[in-house]
Amino acid sequence: MQLTSVNIGTERTQPKGMGFETTGIYKLPARGSVEVTQLGIVGDFVADQANHGGPDQAVYVYGTEDYEWWSAALGRRLLPGTFGENLTVSGLASADFNIGDRLQIGSVILEVTAPRSPCGTFSRRMGDPLFVKKFRRAERPGLYCRVIQAGAVHAGHPVGLRSAKEHPVGVLELFRQYHDRHKDEAALRRFLGAPIAIRDREIIERELRRMPSRGSLVRGSKSSTDDEI
Protein backbone atom coordinates (compact mmCIF):
# COMPACT_ATOMS: atom_id res chain seq x y z
CA MET A 1 0.00 0.00 0.00
CA GLN A 2 1.05 3.58 -0.60
CA LEU A 3 -0.20 6.99 0.50
CA THR A 4 -1.63 8.52 -2.66
CA SER A 5 -2.88 11.81 -1.27
CA VAL A 6 -3.17 13.84 1.95
CA ASN A 7 -6.38 15.87 1.82
CA ILE A 8 -7.33 18.97 3.77
CA GLY A 9 -10.71 20.68 3.93
CA THR A 10 -11.33 24.34 4.70
CA GLU A 11 -14.53 25.83 6.07
CA ARG A 12 -17.20 26.31 3.42
CA THR A 13 -20.97 26.16 3.00
CA GLN A 14 -23.28 24.06 0.86
CA PRO A 15 -27.07 24.16 0.34
CA LYS A 16 -29.23 22.37 2.89
CA GLY A 17 -32.97 22.53 2.38
CA MET A 18 -33.95 26.21 2.23
CA GLY A 19 -30.69 27.30 3.82
CA PHE A 20 -27.03 26.36 4.09
CA GLU A 21 -24.75 24.28 6.28
CA THR A 22 -21.10 24.70 7.18
CA THR A 23 -18.89 21.73 6.35
CA GLY A 24 -15.29 20.58 5.93
CA ILE A 25 -16.14 17.66 3.66
CA TYR A 26 -14.71 19.33 0.53
CA LYS A 27 -11.08 18.29 0.78
CA LEU A 28 -8.24 18.86 -1.66
CA PRO A 29 -4.79 17.25 -1.90
CA ALA A 30 -2.08 19.07 0.03
CA ARG A 31 1.45 19.65 -1.20
CA GLY A 32 4.47 18.50 0.75
CA SER A 33 4.52 17.12 4.28
CA VAL A 34 1.51 17.52 6.57
CA GLU A 35 1.50 17.14 10.34
CA VAL A 36 -0.74 14.51 11.90
CA THR A 37 -1.60 15.06 15.58
CA GLN A 38 -3.73 13.16 18.09
CA LEU A 39 -6.67 15.28 16.90
CA GLY A 40 -6.08 14.82 13.18
CA ILE A 41 -4.53 16.61 10.22
CA VAL A 42 -3.22 20.07 10.98
CA GLY A 43 -5.29 22.68 9.11
CA ASP A 44 -8.25 20.38 8.41
CA PHE A 45 -11.64 21.88 9.30
CA VAL A 46 -14.23 19.84 11.23
CA ALA A 47 -17.67 21.46 11.37
CA ASP A 48 -19.85 18.98 13.30
CA GLN A 49 -17.56 18.19 16.21
CA ALA A 50 -20.32 16.38 18.11
CA ASN A 51 -20.35 13.62 15.49
CA HIS A 52 -17.01 13.91 13.73
CA GLY A 53 -13.38 14.25 14.68
CA GLY A 54 -11.91 13.85 18.14
CA PRO A 55 -9.18 11.44 19.28
CA ASP A 56 -11.00 8.27 18.17
CA GLN A 57 -11.98 9.58 14.74
CA ALA A 58 -8.97 11.79 14.16
CA VAL A 59 -8.19 10.57 10.63
CA TYR A 60 -10.46 9.16 7.93
CA VAL A 61 -8.82 6.84 5.38
CA TYR A 62 -10.23 5.74 2.04
CA GLY A 63 -8.71 3.39 -0.51
CA THR A 64 -8.16 3.70 -4.25
CA GLU A 65 -9.62 0.20 -4.75
CA ASP A 66 -12.91 1.41 -3.29
CA TYR A 67 -12.72 4.60 -5.36
CA GLU A 68 -12.22 2.58 -8.53
CA TRP A 69 -15.38 0.61 -7.74
CA TRP A 70 -17.32 3.83 -7.17
CA SER A 71 -15.99 5.43 -10.37
CA ALA A 72 -17.26 2.45 -12.36
CA ALA A 73 -20.60 2.41 -10.53
CA LEU A 74 -21.21 6.15 -10.98
CA GLY A 75 -19.75 6.42 -14.48
CA ARG A 76 -17.35 9.23 -13.58
CA ARG A 77 -13.88 9.53 -12.12
CA LEU A 78 -13.70 10.39 -8.44
CA LEU A 79 -10.61 12.29 -7.31
CA PRO A 80 -8.86 11.85 -3.94
CA GLY A 81 -10.70 13.73 -1.20
CA THR A 82 -14.13 13.42 -2.87
CA PHE A 83 -15.49 11.43 0.07
CA GLY A 84 -13.93 13.80 2.58
CA GLU A 85 -11.14 11.45 3.58
CA ASN A 86 -7.91 12.79 5.04
CA LEU A 87 -5.71 10.07 3.57
CA THR A 88 -6.18 8.26 0.26
CA VAL A 89 -4.27 4.97 0.15
CA SER A 90 -3.62 2.75 -2.87
CA GLY A 91 -4.16 -0.99 -2.51
CA LEU A 92 -6.60 -0.51 0.38
CA ALA A 93 -10.09 -2.03 0.42
CA SER A 94 -11.73 -0.97 3.68
CA ALA A 95 -14.06 -3.97 4.01
CA ASP A 96 -10.99 -6.22 4.46
CA PHE A 97 -9.91 -4.53 7.71
CA ASN A 98 -10.58 -5.23 11.38
CA ILE A 99 -10.98 -2.84 14.27
CA GLY A 100 -7.56 -2.53 15.91
CA ASP A 101 -5.56 -2.99 12.70
CA ARG A 102 -2.69 -0.52 12.54
CA LEU A 103 -1.32 1.43 9.62
CA GLN A 104 2.17 2.91 9.65
CA ILE A 105 2.88 5.81 7.32
CA GLY A 106 6.35 7.22 7.84
CA SER A 107 6.62 7.78 11.60
CA VAL A 108 2.82 8.02 11.98
CA ILE A 109 0.91 5.05 13.42
CA LEU A 110 -2.87 4.88 13.06
CA GLU A 111 -5.29 2.40 14.62
CA VAL A 112 -8.60 1.53 12.96
CA THR A 113 -11.51 2.36 15.29
CA ALA A 114 -14.70 2.48 13.18
CA PRO A 115 -16.25 2.40 9.73
CA ARG A 116 -17.91 5.53 8.43
CA SER A 117 -21.64 5.89 8.97
CA PRO A 118 -22.85 8.17 6.13
CA CYS A 119 -24.93 11.29 6.81
CA GLY A 120 -26.98 13.83 4.91
CA THR A 121 -24.00 16.15 4.52
CA PHE A 122 -22.31 13.42 2.48
CA SER A 123 -25.35 13.05 0.19
CA ARG A 124 -25.52 16.80 -0.34
CA ARG A 125 -21.80 16.93 -1.14
CA MET A 126 -22.35 14.20 -3.75
CA GLY A 127 -25.41 15.96 -5.17
CA ASP A 128 -27.54 12.86 -4.70
CA PRO A 129 -30.26 12.60 -2.00
CA LEU A 130 -30.07 8.80 -2.26
CA PHE A 131 -26.32 8.58 -1.82
CA VAL A 132 -26.46 7.57 1.85
CA LYS A 133 -28.47 4.48 0.88
CA LYS A 134 -26.11 3.75 -2.00
CA PHE A 135 -23.11 4.06 0.31
CA ARG A 136 -24.64 1.63 2.79
CA ARG A 137 -25.41 -0.92 0.09
CA ALA A 138 -21.91 -0.65 -1.41
CA GLU A 139 -20.31 -1.73 1.90
CA ARG A 140 -17.10 0.18 1.23
CA PRO A 141 -17.14 2.42 4.31
CA GLY A 142 -13.56 3.59 4.71
CA LEU A 143 -11.68 3.60 8.01
CA TYR A 144 -11.80 6.00 10.93
CA CYS A 145 -8.57 5.90 12.93
CA ARG A 146 -7.05 7.17 16.14
CA VAL A 147 -3.46 8.41 16.09
CA ILE A 148 -1.18 6.17 18.14
CA GLN A 149 1.96 8.04 17.11
CA ALA A 150 1.92 11.54 15.65
CA GLY A 151 4.26 12.81 12.97
CA ALA A 152 4.40 14.06 9.40
CA VAL A 153 3.20 12.33 6.24
CA HIS A 154 3.32 13.09 2.54
CA ALA A 155 2.05 11.53 -0.67
CA GLY A 156 4.27 8.66 -1.78
CA HIS A 157 4.94 7.25 1.66
CA PRO A 158 4.66 3.43 1.82
CA VAL A 159 1.91 2.20 4.14
CA GLY A 160 2.59 -0.76 6.42
CA LEU A 161 -0.03 -2.93 8.10
CA ARG A 162 -0.05 -4.71 11.44
CA SER A 163 -3.19 -6.78 11.86
CA ALA A 164 -5.07 -6.83 15.16
CA LYS A 165 -4.25 -9.98 17.11
CA GLU A 166 -7.01 -9.93 19.72
CA HIS A 167 -10.80 -9.54 19.63
CA PRO A 168 -11.17 -9.55 15.83
CA VAL A 169 -14.13 -7.40 14.84
CA GLY A 170 -14.49 -6.76 11.13
CA VAL A 171 -15.03 -3.20 9.97
CA LEU A 172 -17.76 -4.48 7.65
CA GLU A 173 -19.36 -6.47 10.48
CA LEU A 174 -19.62 -3.33 12.61
CA PHE A 175 -20.88 -1.31 9.64
CA ARG A 176 -23.69 -3.82 9.03
CA GLN A 177 -24.76 -3.71 12.66
CA TYR A 178 -25.14 0.07 12.42
CA HIS A 179 -27.98 -0.41 9.99
CA ASP A 180 -29.52 -3.66 11.21
CA ARG A 181 -32.78 -3.01 13.04
CA HIS A 182 -32.52 -6.40 14.75
CA LYS A 183 -29.40 -6.03 16.86
CA ASP A 184 -27.41 -9.13 17.82
CA GLU A 185 -26.70 -8.92 21.56
CA ALA A 186 -23.79 -11.36 21.46
CA ALA A 187 -22.18 -9.43 18.62
CA LEU A 188 -22.62 -6.10 20.38
CA ARG A 189 -20.98 -7.45 23.53
CA ARG A 190 -18.10 -8.83 21.46
CA PHE A 191 -17.64 -5.43 19.79
CA LEU A 192 -17.03 -3.88 23.21
CA GLY A 193 -13.96 -6.09 23.56
CA ALA A 194 -12.31 -4.37 20.59
CA PRO A 195 -10.73 -0.88 20.60
CA ILE A 196 -13.72 0.74 18.89
CA ALA A 197 -14.30 4.50 18.81
CA ILE A 198 -15.85 6.01 21.94
CA ARG A 199 -18.94 7.22 20.08
CA ASP A 200 -19.66 3.68 18.88
CA ARG A 201 -18.95 2.28 22.33
CA GLU A 202 -21.52 4.62 23.88
CA ILE A 203 -24.12 3.74 21.23
CA ILE A 204 -23.60 0.00 21.75
CA GLU A 205 -23.85 0.35 25.52
CA ARG A 206 -27.17 2.20 25.14
CA GLU A 207 -28.42 -0.53 22.80
CA LEU A 208 -27.52 -3.20 25.35
CA ARG A 209 -29.24 -1.34 28.17
CA ARG A 210 -32.45 -1.34 26.12
CA MET A 211 -32.34 -5.10 25.60
CA PRO A 212 -34.34 -7.41 27.92
CA SER A 213 -31.24 -9.38 28.96
CA ARG A 214 -28.97 -6.65 30.15
CA GLY A 215 -26.30 -8.38 32.24
CA SER A 216 -23.01 -6.70 32.79
CA LEU A 217 -21.38 -4.85 29.94
CA VAL A 218 -18.06 -6.11 28.71
CA ARG A 219 -15.79 -3.12 28.44
CA GLY A 220 -12.75 -3.56 26.25
CA SER A 221 -9.63 -1.64 26.95
CA LYS A 222 -8.63 1.23 24.75
CA SER A 223 -5.53 0.89 22.63
CA SER A 224 -2.10 0.87 24.19
CA THR A 225 0.13 3.57 22.80
CA ASP A 226 3.37 1.82 23.69
CA ASP A 227 2.98 -0.90 21.04
CA GLU A 228 4.90 -0.44 17.83
CA ILE A 229 3.66 -1.53 14.43
C-alpha positions as CSV (number, residue, x, y, z in Angstrom):
1,M,0.0,0.0,0.0
2,Q,1.1,3.6,-0.6
3,L,-0.2,7.0,0.5
4,T,-1.6,8.5,-2.7
5,S,-2.9,11.8,-1.3
6,V,-3.2,13.8,2.0
7,N,-6.4,15.9,1.8
8,I,-7.3,19.0,3.8
9,G,-10.7,20.7,3.9
10,T,-11.3,24.3,4.7
11,E,-14.5,25.8,6.1
12,R,-17.2,26.3,3.4
13,T,-21.0,26.2,3.0
14,Q,-23.3,24.1,0.9
15,P,-27.1,24.2,0.3
16,K,-29.2,22.4,2.9
17,G,-33.0,22.5,2.4
18,M,-34.0,26.2,2.2
19,G,-30.7,27.3,3.8
20,F,-27.0,26.4,4.1
21,E,-24.7,24.3,6.3
22,T,-21.1,24.7,7.2
23,T,-18.9,21.7,6.3
24,G,-15.3,20.6,5.9
25,I,-16.1,17.7,3.7
26,Y,-14.7,19.3,0.5
27,K,-11.1,18.3,0.8
28,L,-8.2,18.9,-1.7
29,P,-4.8,17.3,-1.9
30,A,-2.1,19.1,0.0
31,R,1.5,19.6,-1.2
32,G,4.5,18.5,0.8
33,S,4.5,17.1,4.3
34,V,1.5,17.5,6.6
35,E,1.5,17.1,10.3
36,V,-0.7,14.5,11.9
37,T,-1.6,15.1,15.6
38,Q,-3.7,13.2,18.1
39,L,-6.7,15.3,16.9
40,G,-6.1,14.8,13.2
41,I,-4.5,16.6,10.2
42,V,-3.2,20.1,11.0
43,G,-5.3,22.7,9.1
44,D,-8.2,20.4,8.4
45,F,-11.6,21.9,9.3
46,V,-14.2,19.8,11.2
47,A,-17.7,21.5,11.4
48,D,-19.9,19.0,13.3
49,Q,-17.6,18.2,16.2
50,A,-20.3,16.4,18.1
51,N,-20.4,13.6,15.5
52,H,-17.0,13.9,13.7
53,G,-13.4,14.2,14.7
54,G,-11.9,13.9,18.1
55,P,-9.2,11.4,19.3
56,D,-11.0,8.3,18.2
57,Q,-12.0,9.6,14.7
58,A,-9.0,11.8,14.2
59,V,-8.2,10.6,10.6
60,Y,-10.5,9.2,7.9
61,V,-8.8,6.8,5.4
62,Y,-10.2,5.7,2.0
63,G,-8.7,3.4,-0.5
64,T,-8.2,3.7,-4.2
65,E,-9.6,0.2,-4.7
66,D,-12.9,1.4,-3.3
67,Y,-12.7,4.6,-5.4
68,E,-12.2,2.6,-8.5
69,W,-15.4,0.6,-7.7
70,W,-17.3,3.8,-7.2
71,S,-16.0,5.4,-10.4
72,A,-17.3,2.4,-12.4
73,A,-20.6,2.4,-10.5
74,L,-21.2,6.2,-11.0
75,G,-19.7,6.4,-14.5
76,R,-17.4,9.2,-13.6
77,R,-13.9,9.5,-12.1
78,L,-13.7,10.4,-8.4
79,L,-10.6,12.3,-7.3
80,P,-8.9,11.9,-3.9
81,G,-10.7,13.7,-1.2
82,T,-14.1,13.4,-2.9
83,F,-15.5,11.4,0.1
84,G,-13.9,13.8,2.6
85,E,-11.1,11.4,3.6
86,N,-7.9,12.8,5.0
87,L,-5.7,10.1,3.6
88,T,-6.2,8.3,0.3
89,V,-4.3,5.0,0.1
90,S,-3.6,2.7,-2.9
91,G,-4.2,-1.0,-2.5
92,L,-6.6,-0.5,0.4
93,A,-10.1,-2.0,0.4
94,S,-11.7,-1.0,3.7
95,A,-14.1,-4.0,4.0
96,D,-11.0,-6.2,4.5
97,F,-9.9,-4.5,7.7
98,N,-10.6,-5.2,11.4
99,I,-11.0,-2.8,14.3
100,G,-7.6,-2.5,15.9
101,D,-5.6,-3.0,12.7
102,R,-2.7,-0.5,12.5
103,L,-1.3,1.4,9.6
104,Q,2.2,2.9,9.6
105,I,2.9,5.8,7.3
106,G,6.3,7.2,7.8
107,S,6.6,7.8,11.6
108,V,2.8,8.0,12.0
109,I,0.9,5.0,13.4
110,L,-2.9,4.9,13.1
111,E,-5.3,2.4,14.6
112,V,-8.6,1.5,13.0
113,T,-11.5,2.4,15.3
114,A,-14.7,2.5,13.2
115,P,-16.3,2.4,9.7
116,R,-17.9,5.5,8.4
117,S,-21.6,5.9,9.0
118,P,-22.9,8.2,6.1
119,C,-24.9,11.3,6.8
120,G,-27.0,13.8,4.9
121,T,-24.0,16.2,4.5
122,F,-22.3,13.4,2.5
123,S,-25.4,13.0,0.2
124,R,-25.5,16.8,-0.3
125,R,-21.8,16.9,-1.1
126,M,-22.3,14.2,-3.8
127,G,-25.4,16.0,-5.2
128,D,-27.5,12.9,-4.7
129,P,-30.3,12.6,-2.0
130,L,-30.1,8.8,-2.3
131,F,-26.3,8.6,-1.8
132,V,-26.5,7.6,1.8
133,K,-28.5,4.5,0.9
134,K,-26.1,3.8,-2.0
135,F,-23.1,4.1,0.3
136,R,-24.6,1.6,2.8
137,R,-25.4,-0.9,0.1
138,A,-21.9,-0.7,-1.4
139,E,-20.3,-1.7,1.9
140,R,-17.1,0.2,1.2
141,P,-17.1,2.4,4.3
142,G,-13.6,3.6,4.7
143,L,-11.7,3.6,8.0
144,Y,-11.8,6.0,10.9
145,C,-8.6,5.9,12.9
146,R,-7.0,7.2,16.1
147,V,-3.5,8.4,16.1
148,I,-1.2,6.2,18.1
149,Q,2.0,8.0,17.1
150,A,1.9,11.5,15.7
151,G,4.3,12.8,13.0
152,A,4.4,14.1,9.4
153,V,3.2,12.3,6.2
154,H,3.3,13.1,2.5
155,A,2.1,11.5,-0.7
156,G,4.3,8.7,-1.8
157,H,4.9,7.2,1.7
158,P,4.7,3.4,1.8
159,V,1.9,2.2,4.1
160,G,2.6,-0.8,6.4
161,L,0.0,-2.9,8.1
162,R,-0.1,-4.7,11.4
163,S,-3.2,-6.8,11.9
164,A,-5.1,-6.8,15.2
165,K,-4.2,-10.0,17.1
166,E,-7.0,-9.9,19.7
167,H,-10.8,-9.5,19.6
168,P,-11.2,-9.6,15.8
169,V,-14.1,-7.4,14.8
170,G,-14.5,-6.8,11.1
171,V,-15.0,-3.2,10.0
172,L,-17.8,-4.5,7.7
173,E,-19.4,-6.5,10.5
174,L,-19.6,-3.3,12.6
175,F,-20.9,-1.3,9.6
176,R,-23.7,-3.8,9.0
177,Q,-24.8,-3.7,12.7
178,Y,-25.1,0.1,12.4
179,H,-28.0,-0.4,10.0
180,D,-29.5,-3.7,11.2
181,R,-32.8,-3.0,13.0
182,H,-32.5,-6.4,14.7
183,K,-29.4,-6.0,16.9
184,D,-27.4,-9.1,17.8
185,E,-26.7,-8.9,21.6
186,A,-23.8,-11.4,21.5
187,A,-22.2,-9.4,18.6
188,L,-22.6,-6.1,20.4
189,R,-21.0,-7.4,23.5
190,R,-18.1,-8.8,21.5
191,F,-17.6,-5.4,19.8
192,L,-17.0,-3.9,23.2
193,G,-14.0,-6.1,23.6
194,A,-12.3,-4.4,20.6
195,P,-10.7,-0.9,20.6
196,I,-13.7,0.7,18.9
197,A,-14.3,4.5,18.8
198,I,-15.8,6.0,21.9
199,R,-18.9,7.2,20.1
200,D,-19.7,3.7,18.9
201,R,-19.0,2.3,22.3
202,E,-21.5,4.6,23.9
203,I,-24.1,3.7,21.2
204,I,-23.6,0.0,21.8
205,E,-23.9,0.4,25.5
206,R,-27.2,2.2,25.1
207,E,-28.4,-0.5,22.8
208,L,-27.5,-3.2,25.3
209,R,-29.2,-1.3,28.2
210,R,-32.4,-1.3,26.1
211,M,-32.3,-5.1,25.6
212,P,-34.3,-7.4,27.9
213,S,-31.2,-9.4,29.0
214,R,-29.0,-6.6,30.2
215,G,-26.3,-8.4,32.2
216,S,-23.0,-6.7,32.8
217,L,-21.4,-4.9,29.9
218,V,-18.1,-6.1,28.7
219,R,-15.8,-3.1,28.4
220,G,-12.8,-3.6,26.2
221,S,-9.6,-1.6,26.9
222,K,-8.6,1.2,24.8
223,S,-5.5,0.9,22.6
224,S,-2.1,0.9,24.2
225,T,0.1,3.6,22.8
226,D,3.4,1.8,23.7
227,D,3.0,-0.9,21.0
228,E,4.9,-0.4,17.8
229,I,3.7,-1.5,14.4
